[in-house]
Every structure is written in structure tokens, then in C-alpha cells.
Amino acid sequence: MDIGPAHAGGGPGQHSAQMAGGQPGSAAGSLAVEGLQLVPIAKHDDHGHIVAARGGLRSQDGRVDFGIEGFHTRAREKQDVKGGVWPTHQVESILSPERRTGCASRFAAYNGLPIPSKPGAGARTVMLKRKIQAIYAGKVVVLTGATQGIGRQMCLRLAGAGAQVVMAARNRERLDALTTDCSDLPGSVLAVPTDIASEPQCRALMEEAHRAYGRIDVLINNAGLSMWSRVDELEDLGLLRRIMDVNYLGSAYCSCYALPFLKETRGRLGLVASLTGRIPVPTRAPYAASKIAAARFHESLRVELHGSGVSVTVTFPDWVATTIRQNSLGSDSKPLGYSPAQEEHMMTAAACADIALTDIALRRRGRILSLRGNAAVLIKQLWPGLVELIARRAIHKGK
């Protein structure tokens, strides 16, 4: 791979890319990108071989255009890749021809260039994203919990795809700020202040969406309220009902009132649940109970709606880096104001939003969004005591 002036397409100051055949290490088999450098991070084994690497193409202004992940090689000598630009022969030793084709496809698609023939996994990813955008374009989407975390990222992506988003949240100021952020995007947004714990407000939300756009194509139940306290330390048991009212009853109210409209459009219904509803997690008992209640409600609803044309997708995120823990209620029913967990290694809200929106668009049943989450659910069936031990230690360490 050469990182240098482009050989085809684009004028001065423009990015361009080309891909040709050839063997690793040859100039013909390279991706030439103007004004970019490869920023690498690699892992070596005891023999100095690079066993895994990841990086990105970075433009001169420091912006990473796209990520390159999962490279594997057996280099013959140890290579220092802690920073800077990789020499061409080192880059070529890591990227197979198939992966170079995928990288070229991603870069070309992101910069408006023709996608090379024989596209790799990168091009397939781009084409899937375009398909998802096409599905949401022009759709009327009601989104609860729209102003923070996963909901905010969903709203930006939906509006970017050309959807007409009805944003529901309690905080009017955040709704106004999000409306401003979406003003330059292809879609449109309508802010409807809503407390989903109130059944009348949930009904009014669906009626307002239908009155404004004449239909509802998608409902995404994302709003949620978290808590962080041992049960035997709770000072106000009213917290139990408050958590259930928002996380379970709120989503159920919205789904019930949206169903007649969704049946008219053979629409899509999505729920952002939580992995805590699938495995025991100390300090989250009321939250876990509310999330599994919401999940089971919608999974049962999916069976009831068979043949109606309405799909139901239930997503189970693992820990996601959002403000939900800062807003979590403590034993005194007041917001903690800080996160008791270590968030640097958690899934980002953007990544979670992308997966959930993809599954909803493709009418999938949903899934658990982490390998460890899937493993924990499986192990729980076989060795429940082991999962409980891991959960206790994880909470103790703040993970």
C-alpha cells in the first residue's frame, strides 16, 4: 500500500483512490490516497510477529476517514509500529489483496468515487448502509428518549437518512437543541415533549405524530430510566414503581397506541432493552426487572402480530457509554450525578444505534450486542453460579 499522491482521478487538494491487481508489496497492488497517512496500532507475539493490527487513514487535518481493522500477518521480523507512517513494505505485508480491495471500496464510497470491481467486505458494509438509509428515507419514525445517548445518535442517523422523526423526551431544552442539530440534515424532525410514564401523554404522542404526517411507519421505544443501589439500601420504595412505569409500562403504552397506525403501514416496532434483563446484575435489580418485562411483552407481541405485516425487534445492548449512569437514581431516588462504572471500554452509543437501526430496518428479531453477553446468557443456563460470581466481581470493580 502506498500512501502518497494519487494516480487516478481528482484534482489538486482532492482525495482519490485506485486499486489494481498485483502481489503484496507491488506498487500496482496498492491503494494510493492523496494527503493521507496510515495511523497504525499493532500487537506482536513473543517472536516479534504482528498477530493483529488496526488503524485508520488519517487526512492532513487529523480527521480519520475510516477504520481498518482485523489485519493478520506473519511478518518475518519485528516491526516498530507505535506511531508515524508505516513503510510501504510493512503495510503491504499486513494487507492481503482482498483486504486492500475492501479498504479501497470504503474509501471510494465515502469520498464519492467509483467503487472498485470485486468489492471486499468494506464495500458490502457501505452498500448495506445505503440500503438501510433507503429504507428509512421518507419514513415517519416515532422515537422516545431521543435527546441523549443511544436515542440522540438514532435521531441524527434517521434524520440524516431522510426520515421524518417525531422526537419524544421530557426535557424541552434538549429537544430544541437536537432540533437545531438536525436542521441541516435531509430529514425533518418534530419535537413532542412527552413523559412516557403517563399513559395519556403516550396516546397524545401517537396522535400528534399521525396528525402531523398522516401515518406512522416506525416506533422505537428507547426511553429508559436507570438506578444503582442494593435493594436492602433503598430508602424510598417508590423507586420500584417509578422504574417500572418508565421502562416497562411506558414502552407498552407507546406500543399499544401505535399499533393501529403501524398495522396500516405494515410498519416496524423496535425496543431497546438491556442485557441486564437477561442475567443477574447486583445493584440493578429493579432496572433489570423492568427491562425484562418490556422485552417479554414485545417478544410476545411479536407472536401475536404474526401475519399483520408489523415486525418487532428487541435489542439487548451490553454496557454502553452514555449519560444513563450519571442520571441513574440512587438509594434516595436522586440522580447520582456521576458514573459508578468504567466507561472507556464500553460500546459507544453511535455503534449501538447503528446496529439497532439496522436490525429494525431489516425486520430482524433482535440480538444481544456483545460476545460476552451471549456467552453469559449461555453460561447462565449451564453454570448459573459462575455468572453470579462474575457479576459480583464486575460490579465490585466498577465495570
C-alpha positions in Angstrom: 0.0 0.0 0.0 1.4 3.4 -0.9 0.4 6.5 1.0 1.2 9.4 -1.3 -0.1 11.3 -4.4 -3.0 9.7 -6.2 -2.5 8.2 -9.6 -6.1 8.5 -10.9 -9.0 10.9 -10.6 -9.3 14.1 -8.6 -7.6 17.4 -8.9 -5.2 19.1 -6.5 -6.4 19.0 -2.9 -8.9 16.2 -3.6 -8.8 12.7 -2.3 -8.7 9.9 -4.8 -8.1 6.2 -4.8 -7.4 3.4 -7.3 -7.0 -0.3 -7.0 -5.2 -2.6 -9.3 -4.1 -6.2 -9.3 -0.7 -7.4 -8.2 1.1 -9.1 -5.4 1.6 -7.8 -1.9 4.5 -5.3 -1.9 4.0 -4.2 -5.5 3.1 -0.7 -6.4 0.4 -2.0 -8.8 -1.5 -3.6 -5.9 -1.7 -0.5 -3.8 -4.3 2.0 -2.6 -2.9 5.4 -3.4 -4.5 8.2 -1.3 -3.6 11.8 -1.6 -2.9 13.6 1.6 -3.4 10.6 3.9 -1.3 8.6 6.2 -1.9 5.2 7.8 -2.0 5.5 11.6 -1.3 2.0 13.0 -1.6 0.1 16.2 -0.3 -3.4 16.3 0.1 -6.4 18.6 3.2 -8.7 18.5 3.7 -12.2 19.7 6.8 -13.4 21.6 8.6 -14.0 18.3 8.1 -10.5 17.0 5.3 -11.4 14.6 2.4 -9.0 14.2 -0.6 -11.0 15.1 -3.3 -8.3 15.0 -3.4 -4.7 13.9 -5.8 -1.9 13.4 -5.6 1.6 12.2 -7.2 4.3 10.0 -6.4 6.5 7.1 -5.9 10.0 8.5 -6.1 13.1 6.5 -3.8 16.1 6.8 -6.2 17.9 9.1 -6.1 14.9 11.5 -9.5 13.5 10.7 -9.7 9.8 10.4 -11.7 9.0 7.3 -12.4 5.3 8.1 -11.1 2.5 10.2 -9.2 -0.5 9.0 -9.5 -3.4 11.4 -8.7 -7.1 11.9 -5.5 -7.4 9.8 -3.5 -10.6 10.4 0.0 -11.4 9.2 3.2 -13.4 9.9 5.8 -10.8 9.3 9.4 -12.2 9.5 10.9 -9.5 11.7 9.6 -7.3 14.5 8.4 -4.0 13.2 8.0 -0.9 15.3 4.5 0.5 14.6 3.9 2.6 17.6 3.3 5.7 15.6 4.1 7.6 12.4 3.7 6.2 8.9 4.3 2.6 8.1 6.9 1.9 5.4 5.2 0.6 2.2 6.6 -2.9 2.6 5.3 -3.2 6.1 1.8 -2.1 5.1 1.7 -4.5 2.2 2.8 -7.4 4.4 -0.3 -6.8 6.6 -2.9 -6.2 4.0 -4.0 -9.1 1.7 -5.2 -8.2 -1.8 -8.8 -8.9 -0.6 -8.5 -6.5 2.3 -6.8 -3.9 0.2 -9.8 -4.1 -2.2 -12.2 -3.7 0.8 -10.3 -0.6 2.0 -10.3 0.9 -1.4 -14.0 0.3 -1.7 -14.7 2.0 1.7 -12.6 5.0 0.9 -14.0 5.4 -2.6 -17.6 5.2 -1.4 -17.0 7.7 1.5 -15.5 10.2 -1.0 -17.9 9.8 -3.9 -15.5 7.8 -6.1 -16.4 4.7 -8.1 -16.3 1.5 -6.1 -13.6 -0.8 -7.4 -14.7 -4.1 -9.1 -14.6 -7.2 -6.9 -15.5 -5.3 -3.8 -14.5 -6.7 -0.4 -16.2 -6.6 3.0 -15.8 -2.8 3.2 -17.8 -2.2 0.1 -20.5 -4.6 1.3 -20.7 -2.7 4.5 -21.1 0.6 2.6 -23.8 -1.0 0.4 -25.7 -2.2 3.5 -25.6 1.3 5.0 -27.0 2.7 1.8 -29.8 0.1 1.8 -30.7 1.0 5.4 -30.7 4.7 4.6 -33.0 3.9 1.6 -35.4 2.0 3.9 -35.7 4.9 6.4 -35.9 7.7 3.8 -39.3 9.3 3.9 -40.5 7.1 6.8 -42.3 8.6 9.8 -40.4 7.4 12.9 -41.6 8.0 16.4 -38.5 7.8 18.7 -38.8 8.0 22.5 -35.8 9.0 24.7 -34.5 10.9 21.7 -32.3 13.6 23.3 -29.4 11.7 25.0 -27.2 8.7 24.4 -28.4 6.0 22.0 -31.6 7.9 21.3 -29.7 11.0 20.2 -27.5 9.0 17.9 -30.5 7.3 16.4 -32.2 10.6 15.8 -29.2 12.1 14.0 -28.9 9.0 11.8 -32.6 8.8 11.0 -32.7 12.5 10.1 -29.5 12.0 8.1 -31.2 9.2 6.1 -34.2 11.5 5.2 -36.7 10.2 7.8 -39.4 12.3 9.4 -38.6 11.9 13.1 -41.0 12.6 15.9 -38.7 13.1 18.8 -40.2 12.4 22.3 -38.4 13.3 25.6 -39.2 15.1 28.8 -36.7 17.9 28.5 -37.8 20.7 26.2 -34.5 22.4 26.1 -32.7 19.3 24.9 -35.4 18.7 22.3 -34.9 22.3 21.0 -31.1 21.7 20.9 -31.5 18.5 19.0 -33.9 20.2 16.6 -31.2 22.7 15.8 -28.6 19.9 15.3 -30.8 18.2 12.8 -31.7 21.4 10.9 -29.1 20.8 8.1 -29.9 17.1 7.7 -32.1 15.8 4.8 -34.9 14.6 7.0 -37.3 16.6 9.3 -37.9 16.5 13.0 -40.9 17.2 15.2 -40.3 17.7 18.9 -43.1 16.5 21.2 -42.3 16.8 24.9 -43.5 13.6 26.5 -43.3 11.7 29.8 -43.9 8.1 28.7 -44.7 7.2 32.3 -48.0 9.0 31.6 -50.5 6.9 29.6 -52.4 10.0 28.3 -49.1 11.6 27.1 -48.2 8.4 25.2 -51.6 8.4 23.5 -51.2 12.1 22.7 -47.7 11.4 21.2 -49.0 8.9 18.7 -52.0 11.1 17.8 -49.7 14.1 17.3 -47.4 12.1 15.0 -50.3 10.8 13.0 -51.9 14.2 12.8 -48.7 15.8 11.6 -47.6 13.3 9.0 -50.7 11.2 8.3 -49.1 7.9 9.2 -46.6 6.1 11.5 -44.1 3.7 9.9 -41.7 3.0 12.8 -41.9 3.2 16.5 -38.7 2.9 18.5 -39.1 2.6 22.3 -35.7 3.8 23.6 -36.6 5.9 26.6 -35.4 4.4 29.9 -34.6 5.3 33.5 -31.8 3.5 35.4 -30.9 3.1 39.0 -27.9 2.0 41.0 -28.5 0.7 44.5 -28.7 -2.5 46.5 -32.2 -3.5 47.3 -31.6 -3.6 51.1 -30.3 0.0 50.9 -33.3 1.6 49.2 -34.7 4.5 51.2 -37.7 5.0 49.1 -39.6 2.0 47.7 -41.5 4.3 45.4 -38.4 4.0 43.1 -39.5 0.5 42.2 -42.7 1.8 40.7 -41.1 4.7 39.0 -38.6 2.5 37.2 -41.3 0.1 36.1 -43.6 2.9 35.0 -40.9 4.3 32.6 -39.1 1.2 31.4 -42.0 -1.3 31.1 -45.3 0.5 31.2 -44.0 3.5 29.2 -42.9 1.3 26.3 -46.1 -0.8 26.5 -48.3 2.3 26.4 -46.5 3.6 23.3 -46.7 0.3 21.5 -50.3 -0.2 22.2 -51.3 3.3 21.0 -49.1 3.0 17.9 -50.3 -0.5 16.9 -53.3 0.7 14.8 -51.2 3.0 12.8 -48.3 0.5 12.4 -50.8 -2.1 11.1 -52.0 0.4 8.4 -48.4 0.8 7.1 -47.2 -2.7 7.9 -44.6 -0.9 9.9 -41.7 -1.7 12.3 -41.6 -1.7 16.1 -38.3 -1.6 18.0 -37.4 -1.8 21.6 -34.0 -1.0 23.1 -33.9 -3.4 26.1 -30.8 -4.3 28.1 -28.5 -7.3 28.8 -29.3 -6.7 32.5 -32.7 -8.2 31.8 -31.1 -11.5 30.7 -28.6 -12.1 33.5 -28.5 -11.2 37.2 -26.7 -7.9 37.9 -26.4 -6.7 41.5 -27.3 -3.0 42.3 -29.7 -3.1 39.2 -32.5 -5.4 40.4 -35.5 -3.0 39.7 -34.0 -1.9 36.4 -33.3 -5.5 35.3 -36.9 -6.5 36.2 -38.4 -3.6 34.2 -36.2 -4.3 31.2 -37.0 -8.0 31.0 -40.7 -7.2 31.5 -40.6 -4.8 28.5 -38.6 -7.4 26.4 -41.0 -10.2 27.2 -44.0 -8.0 26.4 -42.7 -7.1 23.0 -41.4 -10.6 22.2 -44.9 -12.0 23.0 -46.4 -9.2 21.0 -44.3 -10.3 18.0 -46.0 -13.7 18.1 -49.5 -12.1 18.3 -48.7 -9.8 15.3 -47.7 -12.7 13.0 -49.4 -12.1 9.7 -50.1 -8.4 10.3 -47.1 -7.2 8.5 -45.7 -5.5 11.6 -42.3 -6.6 12.7 -41.0 -6.4 16.3 -37.3 -6.1 17.0 -35.9 -6.3 20.6 -32.2 -5.2 21.0 -30.2 -6.2 24.1 -27.2 -3.8 24.4 -24.4 -4.7 26.8 -22.9 -1.7 28.7 -22.9 1.4 26.5 -21.1 4.6 27.2 -23.9 7.1 27.7 -25.1 9.5 30.3 -27.6 7.0 31.7 -25.4 6.1 34.7 -24.9 9.8 35.6 -28.7 10.1 35.5 -29.2 6.9 37.4 -31.2 7.1 40.6 -29.5 6.2 43.9 -30.9 4.7 47.0 -32.5 8.0 47.9 -34.2 8.3 44.4 -32.0 11.2 43.5 -29.7 11.2 40.4 -26.2 10.0 41.2 -24.5 12.8 39.1 -21.6 10.5 38.2 -20.9 7.2 36.6 -20.0 4.3 39.0 -18.7 2.3 36.1 -15.6 2.4 34.0 -16.8 3.5 30.6 -13.7 3.7 28.5 -14.0 0.2 27.1 -17.8 0.2 26.6 -19.6 0.2 23.3 -20.3 3.7 22.0 -23.8 5.0 21.7 -23.2 5.5 18.0 -22.3 1.9 17.4 -25.3 0.6 19.4 -27.6 2.9 17.5 -26.2 1.7 14.1 -26.8 -2.0 15.0 -30.3 -1.4 16.4 -31.4 0.7 13.4 -30.1 -1.9 11.0 -31.9 -4.7 12.8 -35.2 -2.8 12.9 -34.9 -1.8 9.2 -34.3 -5.4 8.2 -37.1 -6.7 10.4 -34.8 -8.9 12.5 -36.0 -10.3 15.8 -33.1 -8.6 17.6 -30.0 -9.8 19.4 -27.6 -9.4 22.2 -24.9 -6.8 21.2 -21.8 -8.3 22.7 -19.9 -11.6 22.6 -19.6 -11.7 26.4 -23.3 -11.0 26.7 -24.2 -14.0 24.5 -21.6 -16.1 26.4 -23.1 -15.0 29.8 -26.6 -16.0 28.8 -25.4 -19.4 27.7 -23.3 -20.0 30.7 -26.2 -18.9 33.0 -28.2 -21.9 31.7 -25.3 -24.3 32.4 -23.5 -22.8 35.4 -25.7 -20.1 37.0 -23.4 -19.8 40.0 -20.4 -18.8 37.8 -22.4 -16.0 36.1 -23.4 -14.7 39.6 -19.8 -14.8 40.7 -18.6 -12.8 37.6 -21.4 -10.3 38.1 -20.5 -9.7 41.7 -16.8 -9.1 40.9 -17.6 -6.9 37.9 -19.8 -4.6 40.0 -17.2 -4.6 42.8 -14.6 -3.4 40.3 -17.0 -0.9 38.7 -17.1 -2.5 35.3 
